């Protein structure tokens, strides 16, 4: 029988919470304000949408909290499969959350410089500062994906090993994690990686979140 424990429901809710907050923060707030290749127009948009930028900072901070809670619940659920692997996965996901929060300083600095640049008529030195903070913000996204990809892959391996969820679902998670690792490696070496490499992560987190809330954690012998 399915075990609809409080832990599995909480784990499912944590997956959904983290997926939804990261979607809102990453897609609908600051990113649409950026004009590729034009820092001046980007800074004008940022200066004219202060609440959206502040919401992005809050949103990613809340997402980081969600990552910590999710990782703790994953560790509690999966550490019996391998305490060392679960602990490493938990640790690198904490690094992910830390990078996420720390990188908001670059976002806040970009907001302040953008406001000053608009007031001052876009002098070159403020545009240079704005470009620097934008590049730091953009770099933080790549750096943050590295611990996410490693931690997620390790946790989904433990899910596969445990048999707590259907094999197809745990294999999907492993593919998501491994694709992200490959994509990050190529990004760090200067290659442009299509966004489709990272997209399967969101539907997976939504699917596993709903599954755990509705079906719960299963016995290995029941999972096919």
WONOR-V655388 format. One line per field, one symbol per residue. ss: DSSP state (A for helix, B for strand, O for the rest). A space follows every 10 residues. Layout:
BEGIN
ss = ???
END
This chain:
BEGIN
ss = OOBOOAAAAA AAAAAAAAAA AAAAAAAAAO AAAOOOOOAA AAAAAAAOOA AAAAAAAAAA AAAAAAAAAA AAAAAAAAOO OOAAAAAAAA AAAAAAAAAA AAOAAAAAAA AAAAAAAAAA OOOAAAAAAA AAAAAAAAAA AAAAAAAAAA AAAAAAAAAA AAOOOOAAAA AAAAAAAAAA AAAAAAAAOO OOOOOAAAAA AAAAAAAAAA AAAAOOBOOA AAOO
END
